[in-house]
C-alpha cells in the first residue's frame, strides 16, 4: 500500500484511496489552519505537495475503474471514485490490485 504515492501510473484499490483521501484532507486542513492562525508560512510548502498527491491518487483510482486520469476533473466524480468497485482483470493501466480476474487465481484441482 502507498507504493509510489506521487506517481500517476498504475491502479489503486478503494481502501488505499479512502486512506489517501483522509490523509490529504487532514494535511490540507491543518496546513490552512496553521497559516491563518499566525503559524509558520512553511506549511504553505505542504499544500502543493498534497495537491500533487491528491491528483496522483485520483488518477490511479480512475485507472482502476478503466478510465483516463482526466476523469477526476468531472464535477462530483470523486464520489464515484470513493464508492465504485474495481474493474476486474487487467486493463491498459495494469493488473487489478486485488488480483481479481488477473488470471493468477488458484486453478481448480483436477483429480
BELNOR-V564875 format. One record per pair of residues at least 4 apart in sequence whose ideal C-beta (glycine too) atoms are under 8 Angstrom apart, sorted by the first residue. I is the first residue (numbers start at 1). GAP is how many residues later the second one is. If there is no record, write none. Layout:
i=I gap=GAP
i=I gap=GAP
This chain:
i=1 gap=14
i=1 gap=15
i=1 gap=18
i=2 gap=14
i=2 gap=17
i=2 gap=18
i=4 gap=5
i=4 gap=6
i=5 gap=15
i=5 gap=48
i=5 gap=51
i=5 gap=52
i=6 gap=46
i=6 gap=47
i=6 gap=50
i=7 gap=49
i=7 gap=53
i=8 gap=47
i=8 gap=48
i=8 gap=51
i=8 gap=52
i=8 gap=61
i=9 gap=51
i=9 gap=84
i=9 gap=85
i=10 gap=50
i=10 gap=53
i=10 gap=83
i=10 gap=84
i=11 gap=49
i=11 gap=50
i=11 gap=52
i=11 gap=53
i=11 gap=75
i=11 gap=80
i=11 gap=82
i=11 gap=83
i=11 gap=84
i=11 gap=85
i=11 gap=86
i=12 gap=4
i=12 gap=5
i=12 gap=8
i=12 gap=45
i=12 gap=48
i=12 gap=49
i=12 gap=52
i=12 gap=85
i=13 gap=4
i=13 gap=51
i=13 gap=73
i=13 gap=84
i=13 gap=85
i=14 gap=4
i=14 gap=47
i=14 gap=68
i=14 gap=69
i=14 gap=70
i=14 gap=71
i=14 gap=72
i=15 gap=4
i=16 gap=4
i=16 gap=41
i=16 gap=81
i=17 gap=4
i=17 gap=40
i=17 gap=43
i=17 gap=44
i=17 gap=64
i=17 gap=65
i=18 gap=4
i=18 gap=64
i=19 gap=4
i=20 gap=4
i=20 gap=33
i=20 gap=34
i=20 gap=37
i=21 gap=4
i=21 gap=36
i=21 gap=61
i=22 gap=4
i=23 gap=4
i=24 gap=4
i=24 gap=26
i=24 gap=29
i=24 gap=30
i=24 gap=33
i=25 gap=4
i=26 gap=4
i=27 gap=4
i=27 gap=19
i=27 gap=23
i=28 gap=4
i=28 gap=18
i=28 gap=19
i=28 gap=22
i=29 gap=4
i=30 gap=4
i=30 gap=13
i=31 gap=4
i=31 gap=12
i=31 gap=13
i=31 gap=15
i=31 gap=16
i=31 gap=19
i=32 gap=4
i=32 gap=11
i=32 gap=15
i=33 gap=4
i=33 gap=6
i=34 gap=5
i=34 gap=6
i=34 gap=9
i=35 gap=4
i=35 gap=6
i=35 gap=8
i=35 gap=9
i=39 gap=4
i=43 gap=4
i=45 gap=4
i=46 gap=4
i=47 gap=4
i=48 gap=4
i=49 gap=4
i=50 gap=4
i=51 gap=4
i=52 gap=4
i=53 gap=4
i=54 gap=4
i=55 gap=4
i=55 gap=17
i=56 gap=4
i=57 gap=4
i=58 gap=4
i=58 gap=11
i=58 gap=14
i=58 gap=20
i=58 gap=23
i=59 gap=4
i=59 gap=10
i=59 gap=13
i=60 gap=4
i=60 gap=9
i=61 gap=4
i=61 gap=11
i=61 gap=20
i=62 gap=5
i=62 gap=6
i=62 gap=7
i=62 gap=8
i=62 gap=9
i=62 gap=10
i=62 gap=19
i=63 gap=4
i=63 gap=6
i=63 gap=28
i=63 gap=30
i=63 gap=31
i=64 gap=22
i=64 gap=23
i=64 gap=29
i=64 gap=32
i=64 gap=33
i=65 gap=6
i=65 gap=15
i=65 gap=16
i=65 gap=19
i=65 gap=21
i=65 gap=22
i=66 gap=21
i=66 gap=25
i=66 gap=27
i=67 gap=4
i=71 gap=6
i=72 gap=5
i=72 gap=6
i=72 gap=9
i=73 gap=4
i=76 gap=4
i=77 gap=4
i=78 gap=4
i=79 gap=4
i=80 gap=4
i=86 gap=10
i=86 gap=11
i=86 gap=12
i=86 gap=14
i=87 gap=4
i=87 gap=9
i=88 gap=8
i=88 gap=12
i=88 gap=13
i=89 gap=6
i=89 gap=7
i=89 gap=11
i=89 gap=12
i=89 gap=13
i=89 gap=14
i=90 gap=4
i=90 gap=5
i=90 gap=6
i=90 gap=11
i=90 gap=12
i=90 gap=13
i=91 gap=5
i=95 gap=4
i=95 gap=7
i=96 gap=4
i=96 gap=5
i=96 gap=6
i=99 gap=5
i=99 gap=6
